[in-house]
Amino acid sequence: MRTIDTLLCCRWVIPVRPRGQILKEHAIAIDGGRIVGVLPVAQAQREFSARETVTLPQHVVTPGLVNAHTHAAMSLLRGVGDDMPLSRWLGERIWPLEAALACEQFVYDGTRLAALEMLRGGQTTCSDMYFFPEAAARALREVGMRAVVGIVAIEFPTAYATDADDYLRKGLATRDALRDDPLVSFTLAPHAPYTVADATLARIAVLAEELDLPVHIHVHETAQEIEDSVRQYGLRPLARLDRLGLVTERLLAVHAVHLEEAEVALLAARGATAVHCPSSNLKLASGIARVAAFSAHRVNLALGTDGAASNNRLDLLEEMRLAALLAKGASGDASALPASAVLEAATLGGARALGLAQRIGSIEVGKEADLVAFDLGAVETQPCFDPLSHLVYACGREQVSDVWVGGRRVVRTRQAIDLSGAPLAGAILAPVAAWQNRIGQLLGACDHGHRAQPAAAPVSSTDSRSGAGHLR
Ligand SMILES: [Zn+2]
């Protein structure tokens, strides 16, 4: 009998690979942070002696959800600007606030809040794009998440960096500092084609090859972005990225709302990923991505929440349900994006995009034990004929009971805990109240006529030197 760390005895396990498989009364054996067995409970109890056994009698266990696109620190800006078109939302709210606020402490406190929310919603990995990425990485790791940190590039100066070279230099230094952390990996994260120049994008294409990193970029989010690009460059943004060597299997095309058939085919042919962020696209009236076309062309699909300033939830379960419903409603085909495909997008699809598919994204022997248990015993999920259906169409975050990242239990019966088992929420929420006061004052100033441009925004932080940059 082999001694292991943990044995999860589950009513159901959905391993994601093979797609659609549902295992009943199965156990997941975990040792050294990795999955060492997926087998019937009775057999597991004969083969393994576990230091800890967790019985999950009315639960379904899936791979941890992978949030392929967010700006975690913006959780502190949740609800600061609703029901506005993109240009006003940016110009009147996000840019002035970021100019005044963005500093290392803002990113650290905001990312901890976001990490707590994401973990409690079953997300074990997030791909982040924001200033001060080392503070974001530290926050995500302390709360217990797997962090995919964006090495940001944008042409505008901010409190974090002065120009594109400075952003890249600082981001690469963060990568050097954290490269031995097994729970941290990196993307190159140029903000968008309309905020990053050709020379910077070309350099990023070279760096991506040299360093073997994914490239995480907003692209074709709005119709306006495409019109502007055609006017300025004579090319649609995706064509421009392609000319610069960026449309490859490394590309995470975030949003990808406005794509022609040939552009969908190009993403598929190159093995690129479309990162679908349906809530953000709807709330900012950007449009609806052609997810049924992505499926038809076999484009790798991942899901993201985007930041809490444009969502306003960091809830990947909600994105899963919305993705399924929109794909059906927009295509007129009720079979578009079935539940199994949605769960795959929210797990293995994200892992593939981030270069982590050998390590996470499915429940398979040898992979790292990033797992979520959903309790389907509640009123809202009874009766249960098909736990996969419930995950996509009936579950909310309240069904997430327990979460493991790299074999460590980071959420226990809905409570995020630290290494000693103590609850994390109190310490994370304490600084949020102070930020709320400060942001409230700035919003008051905004509402009394300090609209104008980012450069004229109220600046009360000594960390802010300038502030045209934004990473929404
Ligand atoms: Zn975004």
Residues whose N, C-alpha, C, O or C-beta is under 5 A from the ligand:
A	BS01	ZN	D306 L471 R472
